[in-house]
Amino acid sequence: MQAATKERLQELQVIISKMPLEVCCVAVLPEFGVRWREVSRAVRNCRLPMVPASVARVLCRHVAKSLPDEDVADIVARLRLKLIATQERKWFVIDLLEPTDEEISVAHLIRALPGRVAQALTKTRAGRTMRPEVQTVLLGDLLYMSVQLVSDTKQGGVLYVATPPGQPVALVSCTTSGLLKASVEGLGFRKHEDAQLFGRDVKSLLRIHNQNHSEDVNHLAGTPEYNPIPVVTATGIDYTNKTYDEHYVDNLLGPNPPLLTDLIISCNKPFFDASRLDKKINLTVQLRSEDVSKTLKAWVSKNAIAPTSDFFQIFHKIKSNKITFQDGDESND
């Protein structure tokens, strides 16, 4: 039995140290078959603070004495996937097209997925010379998967996939990875299509893509009619439509709007003075914000954009945070 290498133990310790303490209890300890009572006692005996780094240190000491390197490598891969699932990162939404098999249970999909992805990777050039490592974990309603090609001398990049089992949609960490096609086939589909929607909050992305994932379906199903009228306020009657616009936007977005941090706006229109330059100009503006919906709402309050702006349609009709305006398009911006 080959003992776990120093590099492997260091990687394991770093992964566990990055997890919150409550996640360590739920997601990490079952991998080692130990109970929290035993781990907490070991931490106190070492006179260490009760923090994730201390738990990682104690567990790595346990692993170094009891588990071979191959088992530790599998645990590292699973914990890395759980870390990705519990931390914020950028996800890209893809539509899954042309299902290849009938609906199967979640349990069967989890068992069969690694083998199906590995089989699909054998069709690629890299898959013939490197072995696939596929890990899966079910957290809540989402199935997370990591796919990587490795050999004795090198390791390829890792592709992360999250999907609500049985639905034709997935979130991936990269849309240009060579592992994506095999992952899609492993999920039971022949093709995929970029949905032009990305962000860091998985639940928000799924709510925008499919209103069935939202508790506030009515706020994402359509756009309320805009009919400005004077509004009675605490200080009088507002004839400027400012109060009405604020109420309209609140109703448009709903009580809990999806969280997006990026908005990309592109346009292709002629130069304003054709006598100087008779060409079309491509312009792209990228907005980065902690919350795009709050930023758009602030712009409305400052009369920077109209409450009927197409920018708000990213949550309803467009369902994408990439908006493109062509010459001749009419918008209310």
C-alpha positions as CSV (number, residue, x, y, z in Angstrom):
1,M,0.0,0.0,0.0
2,Q,1.5,3.3,-1.1
3,A,1.1,6.0,1.5
4,A,-0.4,9.3,0.5
5,T,2.2,11.7,-1.0
6,K,3.1,15.0,0.7
7,E,1.7,17.0,-2.3
8,R,-1.6,15.1,-2.1
9,L,-2.0,15.7,1.6
10,Q,-1.2,19.4,1.1
11,E,-3.9,19.7,-1.6
12,L,-6.4,17.9,0.7
13,Q,-5.6,20.3,3.6
14,V,-6.0,23.4,1.4
15,I,-9.4,22.2,0.1
16,I,-10.8,21.5,3.6
17,S,-9.4,24.7,5.0
18,K,-11.4,26.7,2.4
19,M,-14.8,25.2,3.5
20,P,-16.9,26.7,6.2
21,L,-17.0,24.7,9.5
22,E,-20.6,23.6,9.0
23,V,-19.8,22.4,5.5
24,C,-16.9,20.4,6.9
25,C,-19.3,18.6,9.2
26,V,-21.8,17.7,6.5
27,A,-19.7,17.2,3.4
28,V,-16.2,16.3,4.6
29,L,-16.4,14.0,7.6
30,P,-18.5,11.3,5.8
31,E,-15.6,10.9,3.3
32,F,-13.4,9.7,6.1
33,G,-15.9,7.7,8.1
34,V,-15.4,9.8,11.3
35,R,-17.8,11.7,13.6
36,W,-17.6,15.3,14.6
37,R,-17.3,14.4,18.2
38,E,-14.0,12.5,17.5
39,V,-12.7,15.3,15.3
40,S,-13.5,18.1,17.7
41,R,-11.9,16.2,20.6
42,A,-8.7,15.8,18.5
43,V,-8.7,19.5,17.7
44,R,-9.0,20.4,21.4
45,N,-6.3,17.9,22.4
46,C,-4.0,19.6,19.9
47,R,-4.9,23.0,21.5
48,L,-5.9,24.4,18.1
49,P,-8.7,26.9,17.4
50,M,-12.0,25.4,16.2
51,V,-11.7,26.6,12.6
52,P,-11.6,24.7,9.3
53,A,-7.8,24.8,9.1
54,S,-7.6,23.0,12.4
55,V,-10.0,20.3,11.2
56,A,-8.0,20.0,8.0
57,R,-4.8,19.5,9.9
58,V,-6.3,16.8,12.2
59,L,-7.9,14.9,9.3
60,C,-4.7,15.0,7.2
61,R,-2.8,13.4,10.1
62,H,-5.5,10.7,10.2
63,V,-5.3,10.1,6.4
64,A,-1.5,9.9,6.3
65,K,-1.6,6.9,8.7
66,S,-4.7,5.1,7.5
67,L,-5.4,5.6,3.7
68,P,-3.4,4.8,0.6
69,D,-2.6,7.4,-2.0
70,E,-5.2,6.1,-4.5
71,D,-8.0,6.5,-2.0
72,V,-6.8,9.9,-1.0
73,A,-6.8,11.0,-4.6
74,D,-10.4,10.0,-5.0
75,I,-11.4,11.9,-1.8
76,V,-9.5,15.0,-3.0
77,A,-11.4,14.9,-6.3
78,R,-14.8,14.5,-4.6
79,L,-14.0,17.3,-2.0
80,R,-12.8,19.6,-4.7
81,L,-16.1,19.1,-6.5
82,K,-18.0,19.8,-3.2
83,L,-16.0,22.9,-2.7
84,I,-16.9,24.2,-6.2
85,A,-20.5,23.4,-5.5
86,T,-20.5,25.4,-2.2
87,Q,-18.5,28.4,-3.4
88,E,-19.3,31.2,-5.9
89,R,-17.9,30.9,-9.4
90,K,-18.8,31.9,-12.9
91,W,-21.3,29.4,-14.5
92,F,-22.4,29.4,-18.2
93,V,-25.9,28.1,-19.1
94,I,-26.3,25.6,-21.9
95,D,-29.4,24.0,-23.4
96,L,-29.2,20.2,-23.8
97,L,-30.7,19.1,-27.1
98,E,-31.8,15.7,-28.7
99,P,-32.1,13.3,-25.7
100,T,-30.7,9.9,-26.5
101,D,-32.5,7.8,-23.9
102,E,-35.6,7.6,-22.0
103,E,-36.1,9.2,-18.6
104,I,-34.1,7.5,-15.9
105,S,-33.9,7.8,-12.1
106,V,-31.5,10.1,-10.4
107,A,-29.8,7.3,-8.6
108,H,-29.3,5.4,-11.8
109,L,-27.9,8.5,-13.6
110,I,-25.4,9.1,-10.8
111,R,-24.2,5.5,-11.0
112,A,-24.0,5.4,-14.8
113,L,-22.6,8.9,-15.4
114,P,-18.9,8.3,-14.8
115,G,-18.9,5.3,-17.2
116,R,-20.9,7.1,-19.8
117,V,-18.6,10.1,-19.8
118,A,-15.5,7.9,-19.9
119,Q,-16.9,6.0,-22.8
120,A,-17.6,9.2,-24.7
121,L,-14.1,10.5,-24.1
122,T,-12.5,7.4,-25.7
123,K,-13.7,8.8,-29.0
124,T,-11.4,11.9,-28.6
125,R,-7.7,11.9,-29.3
126,A,-6.7,12.9,-25.8
127,G,-9.1,10.3,-24.3
128,R,-7.0,7.6,-26.0
129,T,-3.8,8.6,-24.3
130,M,-5.0,9.8,-20.9
131,R,-7.5,8.3,-18.4
132,P,-10.6,10.1,-17.4
133,E,-11.5,11.0,-13.8
134,V,-15.2,11.7,-13.3
135,Q,-16.7,12.6,-9.9
136,T,-20.3,13.2,-9.1
137,V,-22.1,14.5,-6.1
138,L,-25.8,15.3,-5.5
139,L,-26.3,18.5,-3.4
140,G,-29.9,19.5,-2.9
141,D,-31.7,19.4,-6.3
142,L,-28.6,19.7,-8.3
143,L,-26.2,17.1,-9.6
144,Y,-22.6,18.3,-9.8
145,M,-19.9,16.6,-11.9
146,S,-16.2,17.2,-12.5
147,V,-14.4,15.8,-15.5
148,Q,-10.6,15.7,-16.0
149,L,-8.1,13.8,-18.2
150,V,-4.9,12.7,-16.4
151,S,-1.9,10.6,-17.1
152,D,1.2,9.6,-15.1
153,T,3.0,12.7,-16.3
154,K,0.4,15.5,-16.7
155,Q,-3.1,16.6,-15.8
156,G,-5.6,18.3,-18.1
157,G,-8.0,21.1,-17.1
158,V,-11.1,20.3,-15.1
159,L,-14.6,20.9,-16.4
160,Y,-17.4,21.4,-13.8
161,V,-21.0,20.7,-14.6
162,A,-24.2,21.3,-12.6
163,T,-27.6,20.2,-13.7
164,P,-31.1,19.5,-12.3
165,P,-31.4,15.8,-13.2
166,G,-33.8,15.0,-15.9
167,Q,-34.1,18.5,-17.3
168,P,-32.5,19.7,-20.6
169,V,-30.3,22.4,-19.1
170,A,-26.9,22.5,-17.5
171,L,-24.4,25.0,-16.1
172,V,-20.8,24.5,-17.0
173,S,-17.6,26.2,-15.9
174,C,-16.4,26.6,-19.5
175,T,-18.2,26.5,-22.9
176,T,-15.0,25.8,-25.0
177,S,-13.6,22.8,-23.1
178,G,-12.9,19.7,-25.1
179,L,-14.6,17.7,-22.3
180,L,-18.0,19.4,-22.8
181,K,-19.2,17.2,-25.7
182,A,-18.5,14.0,-23.8
183,S,-20.2,15.4,-20.7
184,V,-23.3,16.3,-22.6
185,E,-23.4,12.8,-24.1
186,G,-22.9,11.3,-20.6
187,L,-26.0,13.2,-19.4
188,G,-28.0,11.6,-22.2
189,F,-28.1,14.3,-25.0
190,R,-26.5,14.5,-28.4
191,K,-26.0,18.3,-28.7
192,H,-25.9,21.4,-26.7
193,E,-26.4,25.1,-27.4
194,D,-25.0,28.2,-25.5
195,A,-27.9,30.0,-23.9
196,Q,-25.9,33.3,-23.7
197,L,-26.6,33.5,-20.0
198,F,-23.9,33.4,-17.3
199,G,-23.4,34.4,-13.7
200,R,-22.3,33.3,-10.3
201,D,-25.6,32.4,-8.6
202,V,-26.8,29.0,-9.8
203,K,-30.4,29.3,-8.6
204,S,-30.8,32.7,-10.2
205,L,-29.6,31.4,-13.5
206,L,-32.0,28.6,-13.5
207,R,-34.9,31.0,-12.5
208,I,-34.1,33.2,-15.5
209,H,-33.7,30.3,-17.9
210,N,-36.9,28.5,-16.7
211,Q,-39.6,30.2,-14.7
212,N,-40.6,26.8,-13.1
213,H,-37.5,27.2,-10.9
214,S,-38.9,30.4,-9.4
215,E,-41.2,30.8,-6.5
216,D,-42.4,34.1,-7.9
217,V,-43.5,32.8,-11.3
218,N,-45.8,35.7,-12.1
219,H,-42.9,38.2,-11.9
220,L,-40.9,36.3,-14.5
221,A,-43.7,35.2,-16.8
222,G,-44.4,38.6,-18.5
223,T,-44.1,42.4,-18.4
224,P,-46.7,44.5,-16.6
225,E,-48.4,47.2,-18.6
226,Y,-46.8,50.7,-18.3
227,N,-49.5,53.3,-17.8
228,P,-48.0,56.3,-15.8
229,I,-50.5,58.3,-13.7
230,P,-50.0,60.8,-10.8
231,V,-49.3,59.1,-7.5
232,V,-50.3,60.4,-4.0
233,T,-47.3,60.5,-1.7
234,A,-46.7,61.6,1.9
235,T,-45.8,65.1,0.7
236,G,-48.4,65.6,-2.0
237,I,-49.1,64.4,-5.5
238,D,-46.3,63.3,-7.7
239,Y,-46.9,64.4,-11.3
240,T,-43.3,63.7,-12.5
241,N,-43.9,59.9,-12.7
242,K,-40.9,59.3,-10.6
243,T,-42.8,57.5,-7.8
244,Y,-44.9,55.6,-10.4
245,D,-41.7,54.5,-12.2
246,E,-40.2,53.2,-9.0
247,H,-43.3,51.2,-8.2
248,Y,-43.5,49.9,-11.7
249,V,-39.9,48.6,-11.6
250,D,-40.5,47.0,-8.2
251,N,-43.5,45.2,-9.7
252,L,-41.5,44.3,-12.8
253,L,-38.6,42.8,-10.9
254,G,-40.6,41.2,-8.1
255,P,-39.8,40.9,-4.4
256,N,-36.7,38.7,-5.0
257,P,-35.2,39.3,-8.4
258,P,-32.6,36.9,-9.8
259,L,-29.0,37.9,-9.0
260,L,-26.8,38.8,-12.0
261,T,-23.5,40.5,-11.8
262,D,-22.8,41.2,-15.5
263,L,-24.6,42.7,-18.4
264,I,-23.0,42.9,-21.9
265,I,-24.6,45.4,-24.3
266,S,-23.5,45.4,-28.0
267,C,-24.8,47.4,-30.9
268,N,-24.0,47.7,-34.6
269,K,-25.1,51.1,-36.0
270,P,-24.0,53.6,-38.6
271,F,-21.7,56.5,-37.6
272,F,-23.8,59.6,-36.6
273,D,-22.3,61.6,-39.5
274,A,-22.2,59.6,-42.7
275,S,-20.4,62.4,-44.6
276,R,-17.3,61.8,-42.3
277,L,-17.5,58.0,-42.0
278,D,-19.9,55.9,-44.0
279,K,-19.5,52.8,-42.0
280,K,-21.2,50.9,-39.2
281,I,-19.6,51.1,-35.7
282,N,-19.5,48.1,-33.3
283,L,-19.7,49.1,-29.7
284,T,-19.7,46.8,-26.7
285,V,-20.3,47.9,-23.1
286,Q,-19.9,45.6,-20.2
287,L,-21.6,46.4,-16.9
288,R,-20.3,44.7,-13.8
289,S,-22.2,45.2,-10.5
290,E,-22.9,43.4,-7.3
291,D,-26.5,43.2,-8.4
292,V,-27.6,44.2,-11.9
293,S,-31.3,44.5,-10.9
294,K,-30.4,47.1,-8.2
295,T,-28.2,49.0,-10.6
296,L,-30.9,49.2,-13.3
297,K,-33.4,50.3,-10.6
298,A,-31.0,53.1,-9.5
299,W,-30.6,54.2,-13.2
300,V,-34.4,54.5,-13.5
301,S,-34.6,56.7,-10.3
302,K,-32.0,59.0,-11.9
303,N,-33.7,59.1,-15.3
304,A,-30.7,57.5,-16.9
305,I,-33.0,54.8,-18.5
306,A,-36.7,54.4,-18.9
307,P,-38.6,51.8,-16.8
308,T,-39.6,50.1,-20.0
309,S,-36.0,49.7,-21.1
310,D,-35.1,46.5,-22.9
311,F,-32.4,46.0,-20.2
312,F,-35.2,44.7,-17.9
313,Q,-36.1,42.1,-20.4
314,I,-33.0,40.0,-19.5
315,F,-35.2,38.6,-16.7
316,H,-38.3,38.0,-18.8
317,K,-38.2,37.7,-22.6
318,I,-34.5,37.8,-23.6
319,K,-33.4,35.5,-20.7
320,S,-29.8,36.4,-21.4
321,N,-27.4,39.0,-20.0
322,K,-26.0,39.6,-23.5
323,I,-28.1,42.1,-25.4
324,T,-27.4,43.0,-29.0
325,F,-29.0,45.9,-30.9
326,Q,-28.8,46.0,-34.7
327,D,-29.3,48.9,-37.0
328,G,-33.0,49.6,-37.1
329,D,-33.8,48.1,-33.7
330,E,-36.1,50.3,-31.7
331,S,-35.7,50.4,-27.9
332,N,-36.8,52.6,-25.1
333,D,-33.3,53.2,-23.7
